[in-house]
Amino acid sequence: MNYTYILRCEDGTLYTGWTNNLEKRVADHNAGKGAKYTRTRRPVELVYVEEFPTKEEAMSREYAIKRLKRTDKLKLLQARNT
């Protein structure tokens, strides 16, 4: 399975990525082995996940989310949590 995810960083910013091993990827981000962006913004918290059958679909969704404004990302998080 492939996942598109959003992390909330310690400074309140949001980071979007994709992976095929969600637990390992989040652990890597928190260990400073993830993306450069999250290395100085630890700890990170997983706040949103979508599951996809293919890598291409997960990557496409990651791209779409990254193009959203912060306010739209927050609406996405809020809609998922209600």
FIMI-304194 format. One record per residue (C-alpha): residue number from 1; residue in one letter; chain; x, y, z. Coordinates in nm, 3 decimals. Layout:
N
num,residu,chaine,u,v,w
NUM,a,A,X,Y,Z .
...
***
This chain:
82
num,residu,chaine,u,v,w
1,m,A,0.000,0.000,0.000 .
2,n,A,0.110,0.359,-0.064 .
3,y,A,0.028,0.661,0.146 .
4,t,A,0.010,1.037,0.111 .
5,y,A,0.049,1.202,0.449 .
6,i,A,0.064,1.538,0.623 .
7,l,A,0.279,1.604,0.926 .
8,r,A,0.243,1.893,1.168 .
9,c,A,0.589,2.015,1.263 .
10,e,A,0.684,2.154,1.603 .
11,d,A,0.675,2.510,1.467 .
12,g,A,0.315,2.459,1.345 .
13,t,A,0.399,2.424,0.977 .
14,l,A,0.265,2.139,0.766 .
15,y,A,0.474,1.896,0.560 .
16,t,A,0.326,1.672,0.291 .
17,g,A,0.489,1.356,0.158 .
18,w,A,0.425,1.005,0.031 .
19,t,A,0.561,0.665,0.130 .
20,n,A,0.498,0.292,0.111 .
21,n,A,0.591,0.241,0.479 .
22,l,A,0.412,0.499,0.690 .
23,e,A,0.539,0.401,1.036 .
24,k,A,0.902,0.392,0.922 .
25,r,A,0.873,0.720,0.735 .
26,v,A,0.727,0.909,1.032 .
27,a,A,0.994,0.756,1.258 .
28,d,A,1.261,0.866,1.008 .
29,h,A,1.126,1.222,1.011 .
30,n,A,1.137,1.228,1.391 .
31,a,A,1.490,1.082,1.393 .
32,g,A,1.618,1.356,1.163 .
33,k,A,1.656,1.115,0.869 .
34,g,A,1.355,1.243,0.676 .
35,a,A,1.326,1.543,0.450 .
36,k,A,1.555,1.840,0.509 .
37,y,A,1.247,2.049,0.585 .
38,t,A,1.149,1.841,0.889 .
39,r,A,1.500,1.794,1.031 .
40,t,A,1.498,2.128,1.210 .
41,r,A,1.127,2.121,1.291 .
42,r,A,1.106,1.810,1.508 .
43,p,A,0.916,1.648,1.658 .
44,v,A,0.656,1.597,1.391 .
45,e,A,0.306,1.458,1.435 .
46,l,A,0.112,1.260,1.176 .
47,v,A,-0.217,1.445,1.126 .
48,y,A,-0.352,1.317,0.792 .
49,v,A,-0.324,1.001,0.581 .
50,e,A,-0.473,0.880,0.254 .
51,e,A,-0.413,0.527,0.123 .
52,f,A,-0.358,0.439,-0.245 .
53,p,A,-0.300,0.114,-0.433 .
54,t,A,-0.021,0.257,-0.650 .
55,k,A,0.284,0.475,-0.600 .
56,e,A,0.176,0.696,-0.889 .
57,e,A,-0.159,0.775,-0.728 .
58,a,A,0.005,0.859,-0.395 .
59,m,A,0.260,1.083,-0.566 .
60,s,A,-0.010,1.255,-0.767 .
61,r,A,-0.212,1.326,-0.453 .
62,e,A,0.102,1.454,-0.276 .
63,y,A,0.158,1.698,-0.562 .
64,a,A,-0.204,1.815,-0.548 .
65,i,A,-0.193,1.873,-0.172 .
66,k,A,0.140,2.056,-0.194 .
67,r,A,-0.021,2.300,-0.437 .
68,l,A,-0.296,2.389,-0.187 .
69,k,A,-0.280,2.701,0.026 .
70,r,A,-0.226,2.645,0.398 .
71,t,A,-0.588,2.739,0.471 .
72,d,A,-0.709,2.473,0.228 .
73,k,A,-0.480,2.213,0.388 .
74,l,A,-0.624,2.300,0.729 .
75,k,A,-0.977,2.258,0.588 .
76,l,A,-0.873,1.917,0.456 .
77,l,A,-0.748,1.817,0.803 .
78,q,A,-1.062,1.950,0.968 .
79,a,A,-1.292,1.768,0.725 .
80,r,A,-1.111,1.439,0.786 .
81,n,A,-1.134,1.479,1.165 .
82,t,A,-1.508,1.548,1.183 .
***
